[in-house]
Amino acid sequence: MSGLNRSFNLLRSVMRHQITPKANISAKPAKHVLSAAEQIFVMMTMFVTILGPSGWILANLEEYKKRPGAAE
């Protein structure tokens, strides 16, 4: 158990001296304000890109269940 305790102490001493960078968080307003049309376009593009393929698969699920060349 003392070997495990030494390992934790070594790990703690190594981690203590690491430099942690600060995040560049800004409270300023955006430099380029997006219009409502741009926001709608981006949201629709993301919706189609993410949900389109999964919707296609779910709509054609019965076709995917069939084996090619199997007797019906």
Backbone atoms as SQL, in Angstrom:
CREATE TABLE atoms (id INTEGER PRIMARY KEY, chain TEXT, resi INTEGER, resn TEXT, atom TEXT, x REAL, y REAL, z REAL);
INSERT INTO atoms VALUES
  (1, 'A', 1, 'MET', 'N', 0.816, -1.190, 0.000),
  (2, 'A', 1, 'MET', 'CA', 0.000, 0.000, 0.000),
  (3, 'A', 1, 'MET', 'C', 0.864, 1.260, 0.000),
  (4, 'A', 2, 'SER', 'N', 2.056, 1.160, 0.589),
  (5, 'A', 2, 'SER', 'CA', 2.919, 2.326, 0.646),
  (6, 'A', 2, 'SER', 'C', 3.450, 2.688, -0.744),
  (7, 'A', 3, 'GLY', 'N', 3.616, 1.674, -1.621),
  (8, 'A', 3, 'GLY', 'CA', 4.039, 1.949, -3.000),
  (9, 'A', 3, 'GLY', 'C', 2.981, 2.740, -3.745),
  (10, 'A', 4, 'LEU', 'N', 1.711, 2.411, -3.496),
  (11, 'A', 4, 'LEU', 'CA', 0.607, 3.135, -4.120),
  (12, 'A', 4, 'LEU', 'C', 0.545, 4.570, -3.604),
  (13, 'A', 5, 'ASN', 'N', 0.796, 4.730, -2.319),
  (14, 'A', 5, 'ASN', 'CA', 0.791, 6.057, -1.714),
  (15, 'A', 5, 'ASN', 'C', 1.926, 6.908, -2.290),
  (16, 'A', 6, 'ARG', 'N', 3.118, 6.301, -2.493),
  (17, 'A', 6, 'ARG', 'CA', 4.235, 7.030, -3.093),
  (18, 'A', 6, 'ARG', 'C', 3.908, 7.453, -4.526),
  (19, 'A', 7, 'SER', 'N', 3.217, 6.566, -5.251),
  (20, 'A', 7, 'SER', 'CA', 2.844, 6.893, -6.638),
  (21, 'A', 7, 'SER', 'C', 1.909, 8.093, -6.681),
  (22, 'A', 8, 'PHE', 'N', 0.934, 8.113, -5.773),
  (23, 'A', 8, 'PHE', 'CA', 0.015, 9.250, -5.728),
  (24, 'A', 8, 'PHE', 'C', 0.737, 10.539, -5.355),
  (25, 'A', 9, 'ASN', 'N', 1.674, 10.464, -4.441),
  (26, 'A', 9, 'ASN', 'CA', 2.437, 11.653, -4.054),
  (27, 'A', 9, 'ASN', 'C', 3.281, 12.157, -5.224),
  (28, 'A', 10, 'LEU', 'N', 3.873, 11.242, -5.978),
  (29, 'A', 10, 'LEU', 'CA', 4.663, 11.633, -7.138),
  (30, 'A', 10, 'LEU', 'C', 3.772, 12.282, -8.192),
  (31, 'A', 11, 'LEU', 'N', 2.624, 11.683, -8.434),
  (32, 'A', 11, 'LEU', 'CA', 1.691, 12.238, -9.406),
  (33, 'A', 11, 'LEU', 'C', 1.201, 13.619, -8.980),
  (34, 'A', 12, 'ARG', 'N', 0.916, 13.779, -7.699),
  (35, 'A', 12, 'ARG', 'CA', 0.449, 15.060, -7.186),
  (36, 'A', 12, 'ARG', 'C', 1.518, 16.141, -7.334),
  (37, 'A', 13, 'SER', 'N', 2.781, 15.789, -7.096),
  (38, 'A', 13, 'SER', 'CA', 3.854, 16.775, -7.205),
  (39, 'A', 13, 'SER', 'C', 4.088, 17.171, -8.657),
  (40, 'A', 14, 'VAL', 'N', 3.923, 16.231, -9.590),
  (41, 'A', 14, 'VAL', 'CA', 4.090, 16.558, -11.007),
  (42, 'A', 14, 'VAL', 'C', 2.963, 17.465, -11.477),
  (43, 'A', 15, 'MET', 'N', 1.744, 17.163, -11.078),
  (44, 'A', 15, 'MET', 'CA', 0.582, 17.943, -11.522),
  (45, 'A', 15, 'MET', 'C', 0.550, 19.344, -10.906),
  (46, 'A', 16, 'ARG', 'N', 1.162, 19.520, -9.754),
  (47, 'A', 16, 'ARG', 'CA', 1.128, 20.803, -9.053),
  (48, 'A', 16, 'ARG', 'C', 1.855, 21.895, -9.828),
  (49, 'A', 17, 'HIS', 'N', 2.900, 21.538, -10.600),
  (50, 'A', 17, 'HIS', 'CA', 3.744, 22.534, -11.241),
  (51, 'A', 17, 'HIS', 'C', 3.397, 22.780, -12.709),
  (52, 'A', 18, 'GLN', 'N', 2.322, 22.216, -13.184),
  (53, 'A', 18, 'GLN', 'CA', 1.941, 22.459, -14.578),
  (54, 'A', 18, 'GLN', 'C', 1.257, 23.816, -14.699),
  (55, 'A', 19, 'ILE', 'N', 1.540, 24.494, -15.816),
  (56, 'A', 19, 'ILE', 'CA', 0.937, 25.795, -16.074),
  (57, 'A', 19, 'ILE', 'C', -0.368, 25.575, -16.827),
  (58, 'A', 20, 'THR', 'N', -1.436, 26.171, -16.341),
  (59, 'A', 20, 'THR', 'CA', -2.736, 26.045, -16.986),
  (60, 'A', 20, 'THR', 'C', -3.049, 27.354, -17.698),
  (61, 'A', 21, 'PRO', 'N', -3.203, 27.332, -19.033),
  (62, 'A', 21, 'PRO', 'CA', -3.523, 28.566, -19.742),
  (63, 'A', 21, 'PRO', 'C', -4.961, 29.009, -19.479),
  (64, 'A', 22, 'LYS', 'N', -5.150, 30.299, -19.478),
  (65, 'A', 22, 'LYS', 'CA', -6.488, 30.842, -19.282),
  (66, 'A', 22, 'LYS', 'C', -7.215, 30.895, -20.621),
  (67, 'A', 23, 'ALA', 'N', -8.517, 30.709, -20.576),
  (68, 'A', 23, 'ALA', 'CA', -9.328, 30.764, -21.788),
  (69, 'A', 23, 'ALA', 'C', -9.542, 32.221, -22.186),
  (70, 'A', 24, 'ASN', 'N', -9.619, 32.456, -23.488),
  (71, 'A', 24, 'ASN', 'CA', -9.876, 33.802, -23.995),
  (72, 'A', 24, 'ASN', 'C', -11.381, 34.018, -24.102),
  (73, 'A', 25, 'ILE', 'N', -12.007, 34.307, -22.985),
  (74, 'A', 25, 'ILE', 'CA', -13.446, 34.539, -22.954),
  (75, 'A', 25, 'ILE', 'C', -13.672, 36.037, -23.020),
  (76, 'A', 26, 'SER', 'N', -14.544, 36.422, -23.929),
  (77, 'A', 26, 'SER', 'CA', -14.798, 37.838, -24.129),
  (78, 'A', 26, 'SER', 'C', -16.265, 38.137, -23.875),
  (79, 'A', 27, 'ALA', 'N', -16.541, 39.265, -23.267),
  (80, 'A', 27, 'ALA', 'CA', -17.915, 39.676, -23.006),
  (81, 'A', 27, 'ALA', 'C', -18.357, 40.741, -24.001),
  (82, 'A', 28, 'LYS', 'N', -17.589, 40.911, -25.065),
  (83, 'A', 28, 'LYS', 'CA', -17.920, 41.920, -26.070),
  (84, 'A', 28, 'LYS', 'C', -18.979, 41.384, -27.025),
  (85, 'A', 29, 'PRO', 'N', -19.737, 42.263, -27.648),
  (86, 'A', 29, 'PRO', 'CA', -20.694, 41.801, -28.653),
  (87, 'A', 29, 'PRO', 'C', -19.977, 41.291, -29.901),
  (88, 'A', 30, 'ALA', 'N', -20.681, 40.542, -30.715),
  (89, 'A', 30, 'ALA', 'CA', -20.088, 39.970, -31.919),
  (90, 'A', 30, 'ALA', 'C', -19.660, 41.072, -32.883),
  (91, 'A', 31, 'LYS', 'N', -18.565, 40.819, -33.625),
  (92, 'A', 31, 'LYS', 'CA', -18.089, 41.800, -34.597),
  (93, 'A', 31, 'LYS', 'C', -18.997, 41.875, -35.805),
  (94, 'A', 32, 'HIS', 'N', -19.566, 40.729, -36.202),
  (95, 'A', 32, 'HIS', 'CA', -20.459, 40.676, -37.359),
  (96, 'A', 32, 'HIS', 'C', -21.776, 40.064, -36.895),
  (97, 'A', 33, 'VAL', 'N', -22.812, 40.855, -36.854),
  (98, 'A', 33, 'VAL', 'CA', -24.116, 40.378, -36.404),
  (99, 'A', 33, 'VAL', 'C', -24.803, 39.652, -37.553),
  (100, 'A', 34, 'LEU', 'N', -25.293, 38.432, -37.286),
  (101, 'A', 34, 'LEU', 'CA', -25.984, 37.651, -38.305),
  (102, 'A', 34, 'LEU', 'C', -27.435, 38.094, -38.409),
  (103, 'A', 35, 'SER', 'N', -27.893, 38.214, -39.641),
  (104, 'A', 35, 'SER', 'CA', -29.293, 38.577, -39.832),
  (105, 'A', 35, 'SER', 'C', -30.166, 37.360, -39.569),
  (106, 'A', 36, 'ALA', 'N', -31.470, 37.575, -39.495),
  (107, 'A', 36, 'ALA', 'CA', -32.400, 36.472, -39.252),
  (108, 'A', 36, 'ALA', 'C', -32.360, 35.476, -40.400),
  (109, 'A', 37, 'ALA', 'N', -32.214, 35.959, -41.635),
  (110, 'A', 37, 'ALA', 'CA', -32.162, 35.066, -42.792),
  (111, 'A', 37, 'ALA', 'C', -30.917, 34.176, -42.734),
  (112, 'A', 38, 'GLU', 'N', -29.783, 34.736, -42.342),
  (113, 'A', 38, 'GLU', 'CA', -28.555, 33.947, -42.224),
  (114, 'A', 38, 'GLU', 'C', -28.686, 32.893, -41.130),
  (115, 'A', 39, 'GLN', 'N', -29.295, 33.249, -40.014),
  (116, 'A', 39, 'GLN', 'CA', -29.488, 32.303, -38.927),
  (117, 'A', 39, 'GLN', 'C', -30.409, 31.168, -39.351),
  (118, 'A', 40, 'ILE', 'N', -31.493, 31.489, -40.058),
  (119, 'A', 40, 'ILE', 'CA', -32.418, 30.459, -40.523),
  (120, 'A', 40, 'ILE', 'C', -31.726, 29.536, -41.520),
  (121, 'A', 41, 'PHE', 'N', -30.932, 30.110, -42.430),
  (122, 'A', 41, 'PHE', 'CA', -30.213, 29.302, -43.411),
  (123, 'A', 41, 'PHE', 'C', -29.260, 28.329, -42.726),
  (124, 'A', 42, 'VAL', 'N', -28.517, 28.803, -41.752),
  (125, 'A', 42, 'VAL', 'CA', -27.555, 27.954, -41.052),
  (126, 'A', 42, 'VAL', 'C', -28.280, 26.866, -40.261),
  (127, 'A', 43, 'MET', 'N', -29.356, 27.203, -39.584),
  (128, 'A', 43, 'MET', 'CA', -30.100, 26.214, -38.811),
  (129, 'A', 43, 'MET', 'C', -30.710, 25.140, -39.710),
  (130, 'A', 44, 'MET', 'N', -31.266, 25.539, -40.852),
  (131, 'A', 44, 'MET', 'CA', -31.848, 24.572, -41.779),
  (132, 'A', 44, 'MET', 'C', -30.768, 23.677, -42.388),
  (133, 'A', 45, 'THR', 'N', -29.616, 24.249, -42.706),
  (134, 'A', 45, 'THR', 'CA', -28.520, 23.463, -43.257),
  (135, 'A', 45, 'THR', 'C', -28.049, 22.418, -42.245),
  (136, 'A', 46, 'MET', 'N', -27.912, 22.819, -40.997),
  (137, 'A', 46, 'MET', 'CA', -27.506, 21.861, -39.956),
  (138, 'A', 46, 'MET', 'C', -28.577, 20.794, -39.763),
  (139, 'A', 47, 'PHE', 'N', -29.835, 21.182, -39.780),
  (140, 'A', 47, 'PHE', 'CA', -30.943, 20.240, -39.606),
  (141, 'A', 47, 'PHE', 'C', -30.929, 19.191, -40.705),
  (142, 'A', 48, 'VAL', 'N', -30.798, 19.626, -41.958),
  (143, 'A', 48, 'VAL', 'CA', -30.803, 18.696, -43.085),
  (144, 'A', 48, 'VAL', 'C', -29.559, 17.821, -43.068),
  (145, 'A', 49, 'THR', 'N', -28.423, 18.389, -42.743),
  (146, 'A', 49, 'THR', 'CA', -27.166, 17.639, -42.736),
  (147, 'A', 49, 'THR', 'C', -27.157, 16.556, -41.664),
  (148, 'A', 50, 'ILE', 'N', -27.695, 16.857, -40.497),
  (149, 'A', 50, 'ILE', 'CA', -27.647, 15.904, -39.391),
  (150, 'A', 50, 'ILE', 'C', -28.823, 14.933, -39.438),
  (151, 'A', 51, 'LEU', 'N', -30.034, 15.445, -39.646),
  (152, 'A', 51, 'LEU', 'CA', -31.213, 14.592, -39.562),
  (153, 'A', 51, 'LEU', 'C', -31.635, 13.998, -40.899),
  (154, 'A', 52, 'GLY', 'N', -31.149, 14.521, -42.002),
  (155, 'A', 52, 'GLY', 'CA', -31.530, 13.994, -43.315),
  (156, 'A', 52, 'GLY', 'C', -31.136, 12.539, -43.522),
  (157, 'A', 53, 'PRO', 'N', -29.881, 12.164, -43.335),
  (158, 'A', 53, 'PRO', 'CA', -29.487, 10.764, -43.527),
  (159, 'A', 53, 'PRO', 'C', -30.195, 9.795, -42.583),
  (160, 'A', 54, 'SER', 'N', -30.366, 10.183, -41.327),
  (161, 'A', 54, 'SER', 'CA', -31.049, 9.282, -40.393),
  (162, 'A', 54, 'SER', 'C', -32.523, 9.140, -40.758),
  (163, 'A', 55, 'GLY', 'N', -33.148, 10.202, -41.238),
  (164, 'A', 55, 'GLY', 'CA', -34.532, 10.114, -41.700),
  (165, 'A', 55, 'GLY', 'C', -34.659, 9.210, -42.914),
  (166, 'A', 56, 'TRP', 'N', -33.692, 9.292, -43.820),
  (167, 'A', 56, 'TRP', 'CA', -33.700, 8.438, -45.010),
  (168, 'A', 56, 'TRP', 'C', -33.604, 6.964, -44.611),
  (169, 'A', 57, 'ILE', 'N', -32.724, 6.664, -43.684),
  (170, 'A', 57, 'ILE', 'CA', -32.560, 5.277, -43.238),
  (171, 'A', 57, 'ILE', 'C', -33.832, 4.777, -42.563),
  (172, 'A', 58, 'LEU', 'N', -34.421, 5.595, -41.694),
  (173, 'A', 58, 'LEU', 'CA', -35.648, 5.168, -41.025),
  (174, 'A', 58, 'LEU', 'C', -36.804, 5.007, -42.004),
  (175, 'A', 59, 'ALA', 'N', -36.874, 5.854, -43.026),
  (176, 'A', 59, 'ALA', 'CA', -37.946, 5.741, -44.010),
  (177, 'A', 59, 'ALA', 'C', -37.794, 4.489, -44.865),
  (178, 'A', 60, 'ASN', 'N', -36.582, 4.026, -45.086),
  (179, 'A', 60, 'ASN', 'CA', -36.316, 2.860, -45.924),
  (180, 'A', 60, 'ASN', 'C', -35.834, 1.657, -45.113),
  (181, 'A', 61, 'LEU', 'N', -36.226, 1.577, -43.854),
  (182, 'A', 61, 'LEU', 'CA', -35.740, 0.531, -42.967),
  (183, 'A', 61, 'LEU', 'C', -36.118, -0.866, -43.456),
  (184, 'A', 62, 'GLU', 'N', -37.307, -1.015, -43.996),
  (185, 'A', 62, 'GLU', 'CA', -37.735, -2.332, -44.484),
  (186, 'A', 62, 'GLU', 'C', -36.871, -2.788, -45.655),
  (187, 'A', 63, 'GLU', 'N', -36.441, -1.868, -46.481),
  (188, 'A', 63, 'GLU', 'CA', -35.555, -2.213, -47.599),
  (189, 'A', 63, 'GLU', 'C', -34.192, -2.687, -47.097),
  (190, 'A', 64, 'TYR', 'N', -33.705, -2.081, -46.026),
  (191, 'A', 64, 'TYR', 'CA', -32.408, -2.456, -45.483),
  (192, 'A', 64, 'TYR', 'C', -32.452, -3.799, -44.759),
  (193, 'A', 65, 'LYS', 'N', -33.641, -4.187, -44.270),
  (194, 'A', 65, 'LYS', 'CA', -33.772, -5.453, -43.560),
  (195, 'A', 65, 'LYS', 'C', -33.697, -6.639, -44.513),
  (196, 'A', 66, 'LYS', 'N', -34.083, -6.448, -45.778),
  (197, 'A', 66, 'LYS', 'CA', -34.085, -7.529, -46.743),
  (198, 'A', 66, 'LYS', 'C', -32.661, -7.844, -47.179),
  (199, 'A', 67, 'ARG', 'N', -32.395, -9.145, -47.327),
  (200, 'A', 67, 'ARG', 'CA', -31.087, -9.571, -47.835),
  (201, 'A', 67, 'ARG', 'C', -31.144, -9.614, -49.347),
  (202, 'A', 68, 'PRO', 'N', -30.112, -9.168, -50.017),
  (203, 'A', 68, 'PRO', 'CA', -30.114, -9.265, -51.477),
  (204, 'A', 68, 'PRO', 'C', -29.996, -10.730, -51.911),
  (205, 'A', 69, 'GLY', 'N', -30.848, -11.145, -52.859),
  (206, 'A', 69, 'GLY', 'CA', -30.806, -12.504, -53.388),
  (207, 'A', 69, 'GLY', 'C', -31.577, -13.515, -52.570),
  (208, 'A', 70, 'ALA', 'N', -32.199, -13.118, -51.481),
  (209, 'A', 70, 'ALA', 'CA', -32.972, -14.053, -50.664),
  (210, 'A', 70, 'ALA', 'C', -34.355, -14.220, -51.257),
  (211, 'A', 71, 'ALA', 'N', -34.936, -15.424, -51.084),
  (212, 'A', 71, 'ALA', 'CA', -36.284, -15.682, -51.604),
  (213, 'A', 71, 'ALA', 'C', -37.297, -14.943, -50.754),
  (214, 'A', 72, 'GLU', 'N', -38.294, -14.366, -51.427),
  (215, 'A', 72, 'GLU', 'CA', -39.291, -13.584, -50.669),
  (216, 'A', 72, 'GLU', 'C', -40.467, -14.403, -50.261);
